[in-house]
Amino acid sequence: MTSTPTAAAQQAIDARRAELVVRYPGLWAEMVRRWRADEPADGVWLTYSANYLLRTGGVRWAVDPVTLRRRVTEAAPVDVANDLDGLSFVLLTHRHADHADPDLWRALAGHHIRWVVPEYLRRQFRQTTGLRSERVIVAQEGQRLELDGVGVTPLRGAHGRDDEGITGVPCTAYLVETRGGRMLFPGDLRTFRTHAFVGIEPVDTVFAHVWLGQGGALNCQPALTRPFCAFFLRLRPRRVFLTHLHELGRGPADYWTERHADLLGREFARLDPRVEVRVLATGDGARL
């Protein structure tokens, strides 16, 4: 019997899951080795689909660090406590399981790391880690922080905007300024009609999480392809990283892959060929 597109897509997800379980310990070890290296170049590495380790100007930090085991229970644990002991600070965006990893928080609670935590996550974070000190900074929208020479400004995200008839969980975005330029971590977006992030442009680098409409991943040409690109081009970036691919907690209709990233890359090139577009998935790294 010929399989349906949904069944075939699910088989591909299952195969990706099994492959990543085998490869992840090696991917993790290589990411950590490169992240910890005493090198002058700035860089970024993905610990999962949209979860970032960064090194800028010799400072090591993270955005929503999550390991594979958080989403794939059969994955082997990695030694978070020892491997990430060089972290200076961590930025958290929202509570969804592919962005918030309480086991990782707990493993790092004994280290001298500063955590920037949105108000709506503070209670869960403190109950998980027991941290109630100056190491927990509550993210205040528009209030710039200086963390080891890195400028961090929390911004209102657009994961769900009730004023546009779209529901969702609260999400905090971050504008990060280093000697190498200005980076925007918008977090997950669920609408591209919003006026979010107006006034911060131009941004050198944007980390854009691929999402082209609820249940639209099996469509040949998702309707939100052009709005997605136009939204991010409004920020006048030099470079766009497309991430949030192969999130293994999702079903086929909401599972974004390199096929979708390729559609977006071609649309970005059509709208503004000057913008560099890069695709990153779990275990990948890139210079900044």
C-alpha positions, -999 to 999 in steps of 0.1 A, spaced: 0 0 0 13 34 -9 19 56 22 2 90 25 23 122 26 17 124 63 28 88 69 59 93 48 67 125 67 63 108 100 87 80 89 113 107 80 109 123 114 113 89 131 145 83 111 159 117 119 151 111 156 169 77 156 199 91 137 203 121 160 202 99 192 232 81 178 251 112 167 243 136 195 270 127 220 296 133 193 279 165 181 277 178 217 314 170 224 325 189 192 303 219 200 316 222 235 352 218 223 349 246 198 328 268 221 354 265 249 384 270 226 405 301 232 400 316 197 394 352 187 366 345 163 330 349 175 308 319 169 274 303 175 265 266 180 230 250 182 225 226 211 191 217 197 168 232 170 168 269 182 190 268 213 223 287 212 257 286 227 277 317 218 312 331 222 316 368 215 347 388 223 359 359 245 326 359 265 306 327 266 269 329 269 237 311 258 201 316 247 175 290 257 201 262 261 184 228 258 199 193 252 184 166 230 173 146 260 147 172 269 128 164 237 139 128 231 138 107 262 159 79 248 188 102 241 218 98 263 225 125 289 254 148 284 276 163 311 261 198 313 275 207 347 311 202 336 309 211 299 291 244 303 309 257 334 324 286 313 291 303 309 289 339 318 252 344 314 220 328 300 190 344 284 156 327 286 128 335 262 97 314 271 84 283 288 78 258 259 97 225 264 119 230 233 132 263 249 132 257 286 152 228 301 147 226 339 172 197 342 199 218 325 190 248 348 193 225 378 227 211 367 241 246 363 226 262 394 258 258 414 279 277 389 285 315 390 262 322 360 238 351 357 204 342 344 181 367 326 146 354 332 113 369 322 88 376 350 64 348 337 93 323 341 107 335 374 86 313 397 93 281 378 130 290 375 134 296 412 115 265 422 137 245 399 171 259 408 166 274 443 184 305 431 171 337 448 202 359 445 217 386 424 225 359 398 188 360 387 180 391 367 143 397 358 141 408 322 125 442 319 113 452 284 134 480 270 159 481 299 194 475 287 217 453 307 255 452 306 268 417 311 306 413 308 308 439 281 278 425 262 248 448 259 215 429 263 181 446 258 149 425 265 121 432 240 85 422 238 83 391 216 55 381 192 48 345 200 12 353 205 -5 387 201 -41 389 212 -46 422 195 -42 404 162 -65 375 171 -36 351 177 -31 333 210 1 320 224 24 321 254 44 352 264 79 353 249 108 377 254 131 387 225 166 400 230 187 425 212 224 417 219 251 442 211 288 432 210 319 446 194 311 424 164 277 439 158 240 438 168 221 405 170 184 399 174 170 368 190 133 373 183 123 339 198 93 321 183 70 343 162 34 334 153 25 365 133 43 386 108 18 415 107 30 429 140 49 461 146 73 442 169 109 454 170 102 487 153 129 512 161 158 488 166 168 485 130 193 481 115 203 448 130 234 430 117 223 394 124 189 379 130 182 344 142 148 337 125 129 306 138 112 290 108 74 289 112 51 293 82 17 288 96 -1 264 119 -4 230 102 13 242 71 45 222 69 31 197 43 20 225 19 42 228 -12 42 266 -9 32 277 26 13 310 25 35 328 50 67 324 31 68 359 17 54 376 49 81 358 69 109 372 47 94 407 45 91 409 82 127 402 89 140 423 60 123 453 76 150 450 102 177 456 75 199 427 85 232 418 68 227 382 77 198 359 86 202 325 103 173 302 97 168 278 126 141 259 145 144 230 121 137 193 130 120 200 163 113 164 171 84 171 195 62 180 165 40 161 141 44 162 103 21 191 98 42 214 120 76 200 114 99 224 96 129 212 76 156 223 51 129 222 24 112 251 41 144 269 47 153 266 10 119 281 1 127 310 25 163 314 11 150 317 -24 124 343 -13 150 363 6 172 363 -25 144 375 -46 134 403 -22 169 414 -13 199 395 -28 223 415 -6 213 396 26 233 365 35 211 336 45 224 306 64 206 275 76 216 259 110 203 227 126 211 208 158 249 205 162 258 231 135 280 261 142 290 292 124 312 322 127 295 355 135 
